[in-house]
Amino acid sequence: MRAPMLVLVMLAVSLGCASFALARSEAPSGAGADSTESYWGSIPDDTSSRAAFTRSSRSVEQAVLAPFYVVTYPVFLLTRGIKAGLIFGDEHGVLPRLGPTLPIRIGSVQAGPGFTYGGHSGFGGGGTILVDRRAARSDWIKLRYITTVKGLHQGGAGLRLPWARGEVEAGAGYRLERNARFFGLGPSSAKADQSFYTEEQSWAGLSYRRALGGPLASEWRAIYTSIATRGPRPEDGPGLAQRFASSIPEGFNKRSEGVLSTALLRLDTTQSSGRPEPGVITQGQASYFSPTGTYGDTFWRYGGEAGAFLPLWFTDRTLAIRSALDWTEAPETHRIPFTRIPTNHSGEELRGFSNYRWRDRGLLDVSAEYRWPAWALERAHSVGIDAYMFLSSGQVFNEWHEITTHLWQTSWGGGFRAITDQGFGGRIEIARSRESTQIRLRADQMFDFKGGLYAGNAHVAAPN
């Protein structure tokens, strides 16, 4: 029985194939070789179902976008260069050492190079040494020295250790600036009146910082300071005494010595040092200067600053806003050395102007930055590059009634911030004002309260 059944199956298959061949031979003559019949009719082949598109001219598009490409291409190249450097550093284990640790480590001693660029001090380099006794993370000794091609020499030493439910910092430093600049006092001083002088500063002090609960902390400082001024180097001119012969500022060619005592209150609700999370950072301080030498009078100085980080609509896109105010209460004799009144020496206030461009008893500055991730390694919130744009405006003043918007000086610009696994790594910034363009390469960030005595900030002796 199996043989007849197999014959019947083979016969049925043969008849099916013959019927299929007959149907194809009777298909309509207009159908293509690949066409088939369906319930709804014949299915067209590929060629008849293709849509034809014509390519329009791009001349208008290129004309509109050409200026954009010209302006942004240098930014593109710079971003790619920083990206390549970070990738190289990550692959070779360099990035973790850009944070609180340094490249060279022998036992409890770490060492590494330092650098600075920008402002009138120019390019410079030096080194930093850290000593960690490993008893606690905050138990450090820090030594730092830097020198530049334009005659700036600065050294400092700091100690930080826990004590009595708080933290103690001790520090000392020296700074010699051979081409410090003076343009006059007040918001109407002219750039054409630029003059030079030498400033020599030394200081030593002690501070105690303690948390008061939650994000609130207090700090007390006592710092002995000595600031002396004299004429500039022969190659730097004109000298201050020649340019302002009829109105030499108070304290020039003299030495001011004394103790600066400060009480400070700080509120910080942010959680990160690299890309601060939403929150506020604000602080206020009052300082009293008591002279110890034969020159100068006592005076009070008040300062405050506040910053807020506002999250925007995408990951890590932030609007950072900061305002700062400094005011020196003058005694009846008005004998306050010009080196001890507020000025934009650090590039944090009135950012598009040269260091020391503006100086007076009071200083007001308001800044806003828009930050966004330009590139991130592997994932969001990780190692990468943040780009930012900023707008800064403010003025100096001798009396409160002189604060007026038509005297405000405005600057704008942008830059890049390098973010490492340990937090903020460094920044490069270009700032522009009506007078000049400033390019700064810095290892500290804006809108953050940094350092103190341990950080070796010599200008803590004459806060600005």
Secondary structure, DSSP 8 states (H G I E B T S, - for coil): -HHHHHHHHHHHHHHHHHHHHHHHHTS-TTS-TT-EEETTEEE--HHHH---------HHHHHHHHHHHHHHHHHHHHHHHHHHHHHHHHHTT-GGGGSSS-SEEETTEEEEEEEEB-STT-SEEEEEEEEE-SS-TT-EEEEEEEEETTSEEEEEEEEEEEETTEEEEEEEEEEEEEEEEE--SSTT--GGG-EEEEEEEEEEEEEEEEEEETTEEEEEEEEEEEEEEE---TTS-SBHHHHTTTS--TTTTSEEEEEEEEEEEEEE----SSS--SEEEEEEEEEEEEE-SSS---EEEEEEEEEEEEE-SSTT-EEEEEEEEEEEE--TT----GGGS-B--SSSSSTTS-TT--BSSEEEEEEEEEEEEEEESSSTTSSEEEEEEEEEEEEEESSGGG--GGG-EEEEEEEEEEEETTEEEEEEEEEEESS-EEEEEESS-SSS---STTTT-GGGGS--
